[in-house]
Amino acid sequence: MVRGNLTTFAFSWFGVRIGEKSGSWLESKAEIFGGVVLILIGVKMLVV
């Protein structure tokens, strides 16, 4: 159980560090991607 907690902590920590380094570069792309995903979810809800 401790190993799983340490693994989760390590991946989270590395994700935060990578996000800090690449955040400004990916910011506009992430906003566009998030908007597209929300639009697709809305379309799916209307169709189904």
NURO-528952 format. One record per residue (C-alpha): z, y, x; residue in three letters. Coordinates in steps of 0.001 Angstrom, whole numbers. Example, Ala and Ser with C-alpha at 12.3 -4.5 7.8 and 13.67 -1.06 7.14 Angstrom:
BEGIN
<rec><Z>7800</Z><Y>-4500</Y><X>12300</X><type>ala</type></rec>
<rec><Z>7140</Z><Y>-1060</Y><X>13670</X><type>ser</type></rec>
***
This chain:
BEGIN
<rec><Z>0</Z><Y>0</Y><X>0</X><type>met</type></rec>
<rec><Z>776</Z><Y>2366</Y><X>2844</X><type>val</type></rec>
<rec><Z>-2625</Z><Y>1675</Y><X>4395</X><type>arg</type></rec>
<rec><Z>-4354</Z><Y>2664</Y><X>1157</X><type>gly</type></rec>
<rec><Z>-2378</Z><Y>5892</Y><X>1001</X><type>asn</type></rec>
<rec><Z>-3217</Z><Y>6702</Y><X>4609</X><type>leu</type></rec>
<rec><Z>-6896</Z><Y>5964</Y><X>4020</X><type>thr</type></rec>
<rec><Z>-6954</Z><Y>8240</Y><X>978</X><type>thr</type></rec>
<rec><Z>-5193</Z><Y>10987</Y><X>2915</X><type>phe</type></rec>
<rec><Z>-7609</Z><Y>10663</Y><X>5844</X><type>ala</type></rec>
<rec><Z>-10719</Z><Y>10862</Y><X>3654</X><type>phe</type></rec>
<rec><Z>-9294</Z><Y>13820</Y><X>1733</X><type>ser</type></rec>
<rec><Z>-8358</Z><Y>15641</Y><X>4928</X><type>trp</type></rec>
<rec><Z>-11807</Z><Y>15085</Y><X>6475</X><type>phe</type></rec>
<rec><Z>-13472</Z><Y>16183</Y><X>3226</X><type>gly</type></rec>
<rec><Z>-11533</Z><Y>19430</Y><X>3199</X><type>val</type></rec>
<rec><Z>-12382</Z><Y>20112</Y><X>6861</X><type>arg</type></rec>
<rec><Z>-16078</Z><Y>19380</Y><X>6314</X><type>ile</type></rec>
<rec><Z>-16039</Z><Y>21572</Y><X>3194</X><type>gly</type></rec>
<rec><Z>-14538</Z><Y>24462</Y><X>5132</X><type>glu</type></rec>
<rec><Z>-17288</Z><Y>24252</Y><X>7746</X><type>lys</type></rec>
<rec><Z>-20245</Z><Y>23833</Y><X>5374</X><type>ser</type></rec>
<rec><Z>-18949</Z><Y>25630</Y><X>2296</X><type>gly</type></rec>
<rec><Z>-20855</Z><Y>28875</Y><X>2698</X><type>ser</type></rec>
<rec><Z>-24060</Z><Y>27046</Y><X>3590</X><type>trp</type></rec>
<rec><Z>-23902</Z><Y>24730</Y><X>555</X><type>leu</type></rec>
<rec><Z>-22420</Z><Y>27222</Y><X>-1915</X><type>glu</type></rec>
<rec><Z>-25634</Z><Y>28324</Y><X>-3632</X><type>ser</type></rec>
<rec><Z>-27049</Z><Y>24797</Y><X>-3704</X><type>lys</type></rec>
<rec><Z>-23834</Z><Y>23437</Y><X>-5220</X><type>ala</type></rec>
<rec><Z>-23876</Z><Y>26089</Y><X>-7966</X><type>glu</type></rec>
<rec><Z>-27462</Z><Y>25231</Y><X>-8894</X><type>ile</type></rec>
<rec><Z>-26743</Z><Y>21492</Y><X>-8830</X><type>phe</type></rec>
<rec><Z>-23638</Z><Y>21942</Y><X>-10998</X><type>gly</type></rec>
<rec><Z>-25577</Z><Y>24016</Y><X>-13509</X><type>gly</type></rec>
<rec><Z>-28331</Z><Y>21416</Y><X>-13743</X><type>val</type></rec>
<rec><Z>-25781</Z><Y>18654</Y><X>-14273</X><type>val</type></rec>
<rec><Z>-24105</Z><Y>20604</Y><X>-17082</X><type>leu</type></rec>
<rec><Z>-27452</Z><Y>21280</Y><X>-18758</X><type>ile</type></rec>
<rec><Z>-28386</Z><Y>17589</Y><X>-18555</X><type>leu</type></rec>
<rec><Z>-25035</Z><Y>16570</Y><X>-20063</X><type>ile</type></rec>
<rec><Z>-25602</Z><Y>19031</Y><X>-22927</X><type>gly</type></rec>
<rec><Z>-29124</Z><Y>17729</Y><X>-23554</X><type>val</type></rec>
<rec><Z>-27877</Z><Y>14145</Y><X>-23561</X><type>lys</type></rec>
<rec><Z>-25168</Z><Y>15042</Y><X>-26089</X><type>met</type></rec>
<rec><Z>-27741</Z><Y>16649</Y><X>-28376</X><type>leu</type></rec>
<rec><Z>-30190</Z><Y>13744</Y><X>-28154</X><type>val</type></rec>
<rec><Z>-27709</Z><Y>10908</Y><X>-28598</X><type>val</type></rec>
***
